[in-house]
């Protein structure tokens, strides 16, 4: 018999989900699909992953399935490695106490308890695969039908319980806007009033932003505006800098713009470490801070900047420095790149062996190479071996 809600899934995936539910049922327990997978299925979208909630104690899952990963046993969560798929299963829970980010929970026998602790009503729907029934104590189905995003309970209280929900709320609205969803302005205002990023690690904020990276350029303006008004980086940026930082972070899929603006504005101590930057982002930040005060309209300065960047990142870096400095240099840089003008030592027509034969060694070798490169930046036509040789007949030419 066709299982209506999951009929859009491949047959093998349908069978897998039903088999998991049946395995728990045969052992005397309930296991239902919950959260985003149910919401997406109701919107006739194929979910990226599937989560189950169950009244079975954690140890039962280890007995019922061969491959079980203890991803969060303390919180009642395991991951089933089942037929090549990873399915997360969590025990029914209810919140006992919250501190603004983490909750003290108790395991519960009630599915309704578990659904009531979720952030949004559209995420508080469960689906029983065996009875093909929806469990919807918070009227999430009505929100889906009416294309509305509402909190479970009061927005302010939900954010005070876990401040990460403030960013998730913006992300969910953005995700559902193409489906015609809207939100209540009063809810959004409550979120802005109580949201405090100080409760969140920078890694968790980054994780949420990463999930928004597939936002189309057309929707980017709304997203940047909302996150800026939430002031998610208030520890590092002024209110005015949020828009610029977020815009470039999304466009480049990098944390470098945040680091650069933070150091320019607040000179945050140990910012490169506090912001958890990659080695590449740290290097990019140092390059940008060095060249931002300089006049990039000067041809050799722009070429010097490009030479410090890897070939793969040159165009993105020049777009970023234009965006941060206001100097219009992208067109010029693109022309330099397209014409394959020499930018680094490897592109010089004269090699180090030739220079060594001419008496340049040690520090003098490096000096002559950079001298020649600067001459080629000024006039690319000089990048011919006979012309470069005339510029360096011997070490005395630099003295």
Secondary structure, DSSP 8 states (H G I E B T S, - for coil): ---GGGTTS-HHHHHHHHHHHHHHHHTT--EEEETHHHHHHHTT---S--EEEESS-HHHHHHH-S-EEEEEGGGTEEEEEETTEEEEEEE-EEEEEE-BS-EEEEE-S-HHHHHHTSSBGGGS-EEETTTTEEE-TT-HHHHHHHTEE-BSS-HHHHHHHBTHHHHHHHHHHHHHHTTT-EE-HHHHHHHHHH--GGGS-HHHHHHHHHTTTT--HHHHHHHHHHHHHHTTTTTTS-HHHHHHHHHHHHHHT-SHHHHHHHHHHT--TTHHHHTT--HHHHHHHHHHHHHTTS-TTSHHHHHHHHHHS-GGGHHHHHHHHHHHH----HHHHHHHHHTT---SGGG-SS-HHHHHHTT--HHHHHHHHHHHHHHHHH-GGG-SHHHHHHH-SSGGGG-
